[in-house]
């Protein structure tokens, strides 16, 4: 899943949590209450960064889970 902004994404359907790792920091954020359809659309999006900005950012509660440690 090549992207200049998004390193990786994972989804936990039982908890409806979308995990997103960002480039270049490697930081992981978990977004709460994300519908399976949103995850499927994110996964299929040709531009992960654009999809994130338009459909995820500022739309769900989130928290920093893991600091990637890169500066």
RARAKA-V227795 format. One record per residue. SS is DSSP state (2 for helix, 1 for strand, 0 for the rest). Layout:
BEGIN
SS ; SS
END
This chain:
BEGIN
0 ; 0 ; 0 ; 0 ; 0 ; 1 ; 1 ; 1 ; 1 ; 1 ; 1 ; 1 ; 0 ; 0 ; 0 ; 0 ; 1 ; 1 ; 1 ; 1 ; 1 ; 1 ; 0 ; 0 ; 0 ; 0 ; 0 ; 1 ; 1 ; 1 ; 1 ; 1 ; 0 ; 0 ; 0 ; 2 ; 2 ; 2 ; 2 ; 2 ; 2 ; 2 ; 2 ; 2 ; 0 ; 0 ; 0 ; 2 ; 2 ; 2 ; 2 ; 2 ; 2 ; 2 ; 2 ; 2 ; 0 ; 0 ; 0 ; 0 ; 0 ; 1 ; 1 ; 1 ; 1 ; 1 ; 0 ; 0 ; 0 ; 0 ; 0
END
